[in-house]
Amino acid sequence: MSRRLTGFTPSGDLHLGNYIGAIAPIIAKQAVTDTVVFISDLHSLTLEHDPAEVRRRTLEFATILLAAGADPEAALFLVQSHVPEHTELHYLLECATGYGEAQRMIQFKEKSGRQNQVRMSLLTYPILMAADILLYDTDEVPVGEDQSQHVELARDVAQRFNTRYGPTFTVPRAVNPPVAARIMDLASPGDKMSKSAPSAAGVLRLLDEPDVLRRKVMRAVTDTDSVVIYDPERKPGVSNLLAILAACTGDEPQRLAGRFDRYGELKEAVADAVVATLAPLRDRYLRLADDPRHVQAVLRAGADRARGLAGAKVRQAKAAIGLLPG
Ligand code: TYM
C-alpha cells in the first residue's frame, strides 16, 4: 500500500489555508492508505520562539487535527520530537545534501532576510523535513504549494543517497490540492494566508468563532470592477474567494463564477461555506480540549508505534552510509 505523510509546524494559528492545503487531503484518504500525520515541533525552533508557546501550540495543533478527523487508529499520529529517529536521520541526510542546495530554498531566503540572527536550523530545516518524509518510506506528501520545493529537495536527496549507497529510501512526490493549493490572505490577496501574518484580519483561523469568520469574509478585499470571474492574475481577491468556495464545496472555481452577479452574493456564499466547514471542527475541538490528558495519551501511543518503523529505517540508512553496526 502506498504511504502518505504530512506535518504541521506549531507556530501561530492554524488557518483555512492549512486546512485546504494539507489537513483535509491527508484525512480524506486515511482509511484507504497508510497515513502518517505529525506535529513538526522541532521546526518551530528554527525562528525565535517562546518555549511555553511551542508546548501549548503542540497540544493545540494535535487537538485540532483530531477534531478535524485525524483517526489515530487508522493513521500514525505523533509529535516529531517524540520520535528521536527524525533527528538521527536528519544528520545522515545532511551528509548527502549540498550547502548550496539548502541555501537556494525560497523559504530560507524569505525568512532569513527578515531575521537579525539567523539560526543554523533555519538553513537545515528542509533537510529535517526530508528526514521526516524519508524515515517512513513515504510515496505521497500532501502539501500546499509553498512546501513543494522542500518535497523536491527530499526527492533529490533520496535519489542521491540511493545512487551513492544503494537502494534505501522510497522517492516521494508532493501532491497539491487541485484547487486552492495557495490560499491568499483575504485582506491582502497578494500574500499567502499565513500563520505569521502581521494582522489576523485576512486570516480565517480554524478556531475563529462563526461570526468572526463571516465578518472577515464580508470584509475581504475584492477588485475595482464588479465582475465575478476566475482570473488569479488579474483578479486575485475575487479568484481567491472563488477558490475557497470551490475547495469547501468540491466544485470548480470557473463554474462557480458564473453563478454570481455581484461580489456581495459571492461573499455570502463563501461565508456560509466556510462556516459550514469550520464550525463543526471548532465544536469538536472545544470538547476535546477539555481532556488534554487523552490527547497526550494518543500522542504517546502514536510515537511508540512509529518508533518501530523509524528505528528499522535509520539502522538501514546507517549501515548503507558506512557506519559499523553497534
Ligand atoms: P506549515 O505548518 O507552514 O503548513 C502546514 C501545511 O499547510 C499548507 N499551507 C497552505 N496551503 C494552502 N494555502 C496556504 N495559504 C497555506 N499555508 C500553508 C502548507 O503547504 C503545509 O502543507 N515544514 C512544514 C511542515 C512539515 C512537513 C514535513 C510537511 C514538516 N515536515 C514533512 C510535509 C512533510 C510546515 O511548516 O508547514
Residues whose N, C-alpha, C, O or C-beta is under 5 A from the ligand:
A	BS01	TYM	L5 T6 G7 F8 T9 G17 N18 G21 A22 S40 M129 D132 I133 V141 P142 V143 G144 E145 D146 Q147 A180 A181 R182 I183 M184 K192 M193
